[in-house]
Amino acid sequence: MSEELLVEEAKRRAEIFRNLGRYLATIADVVRGLDGDAEVYLFGSVAEGRCLLSSDIDVLVVTNLNPGMVLAALWERGIEDPFEIHVVKRDMLEIYKARSKLIRVAP
């Protein structure tokens, strides 16, 4: 990757991290538009306050919907790298809670 491309990628990621709240609100709106009972959480290095610009942004979506449907809807709204979306059924939530700090994204 050329230096110019690296700089552009760093700027893009910096913008996403600066506006993380807006991106998370978009994710929550899209997911809850598909499933009003869905829950959305931030986890991983961002939730733990130890992220870098090179970090991914882990988001947990708890729903009974097909993961592909959720991911396609988010992709259509521009949610892509550095977001790492994990779509799981409700019974998996306790496993994530036991292993990670979860921050619920407000409805």
C-alpha positions as CSV (number, residue, x, y, z in Angstrom):
1,M,0.0,0.0,0.0
2,S,1.4,3.4,-0.9
3,E,2.0,6.1,1.7
4,E,-0.8,8.2,0.3
5,L,-3.3,5.3,0.7
6,L,-2.1,4.6,4.2
7,V,-2.7,8.3,5.1
8,E,-6.2,8.2,3.6
9,E,-7.1,5.1,5.5
10,A,-5.8,6.6,8.8
11,K,-8.0,9.7,8.1
12,R,-11.0,7.5,7.4
13,R,-10.6,5.5,10.5
14,A,-10.0,8.6,12.6
15,E,-13.3,10.1,11.4
16,I,-15.1,6.9,12.3
17,F,-13.6,6.9,15.8
18,R,-14.4,10.6,16.3
19,N,-18.0,9.9,15.3
20,L,-18.4,6.5,16.9
21,G,-21.6,7.5,18.7
22,R,-23.3,8.4,15.4
23,Y,-22.2,5.1,13.8
24,L,-23.4,3.1,16.7
25,A,-26.7,4.8,16.6
26,T,-27.0,4.0,12.9
27,I,-26.2,0.3,13.7
28,A,-28.8,0.2,16.5
29,D,-31.5,2.0,14.3
30,V,-31.0,-0.5,11.4
31,V,-31.0,-3.5,13.7
32,R,-34.0,-2.4,15.7
33,G,-35.8,-1.6,12.4
34,L,-35.4,-5.3,11.5
35,D,-36.1,-6.6,15.0
36,G,-37.6,-4.4,17.7
37,D,-36.4,-6.8,20.4
38,A,-32.8,-6.9,19.3
39,E,-30.0,-5.7,21.5
40,V,-26.8,-4.0,20.4
41,Y,-23.5,-3.9,22.4
42,L,-20.1,-2.5,21.9
43,F,-17.3,-4.8,23.1
44,G,-13.6,-5.6,22.6
45,S,-10.7,-3.1,22.7
46,V,-12.9,-0.1,22.1
47,A,-15.3,-0.9,25.0
48,E,-12.2,-1.5,27.2
49,G,-10.6,1.8,26.2
50,R,-7.4,0.2,24.8
51,C,-8.0,0.7,21.1
52,L,-5.8,2.2,18.4
53,L,-6.7,3.6,15.0
54,S,-5.8,0.2,13.6
55,S,-8.3,-1.6,15.9
56,D,-11.5,-3.1,14.7
57,I,-14.7,-2.0,16.4
58,D,-16.5,-5.1,17.7
59,V,-20.3,-4.8,17.8
60,L,-22.5,-7.6,19.2
61,V,-26.1,-7.9,17.8
62,V,-28.4,-10.2,19.7
63,T,-31.4,-11.2,17.6
64,N,-33.2,-14.3,16.3
65,L,-32.9,-12.9,12.7
66,N,-30.7,-14.5,10.1
67,P,-27.2,-13.0,10.5
68,G,-26.9,-12.6,6.7
69,M,-30.0,-10.4,6.6
70,V,-28.7,-8.2,9.5
71,L,-25.2,-7.9,7.9
72,A,-26.7,-7.0,4.5
73,A,-28.9,-4.3,5.9
74,L,-25.9,-2.8,7.8
75,W,-23.7,-3.0,4.7
76,E,-26.4,-1.1,2.7
77,R,-26.2,1.7,5.3
78,G,-22.4,1.9,4.9
79,I,-21.4,0.0,8.0
80,E,-18.2,-1.8,7.0
81,D,-14.5,-2.0,8.0
82,P,-13.4,-1.3,10.8
83,F,-16.7,-2.6,12.2
84,E,-16.7,-6.3,13.1
85,I,-20.4,-7.2,13.6
86,H,-21.1,-10.4,15.5
87,V,-24.7,-11.5,15.1
88,V,-25.8,-14.1,17.7
89,K,-28.9,-15.6,19.2
90,R,-30.0,-14.6,22.8
91,D,-28.6,-17.8,24.3
92,M,-25.1,-16.7,23.3
93,L,-25.3,-13.4,25.2
94,E,-24.2,-14.9,28.5
95,I,-21.0,-16.3,26.9
96,Y,-20.1,-12.8,25.6
97,K,-20.9,-11.2,29.0
98,A,-18.6,-13.7,30.7
99,R,-15.7,-13.1,28.4
100,S,-16.0,-9.4,27.5
101,K,-16.9,-6.0,28.8
102,L,-20.2,-5.1,27.0
103,I,-21.5,-1.6,26.7
104,R,-25.2,-1.6,25.6
105,V,-25.9,0.8,22.8
106,A,-29.0,2.8,23.9
107,P,-32.2,2.4,21.8
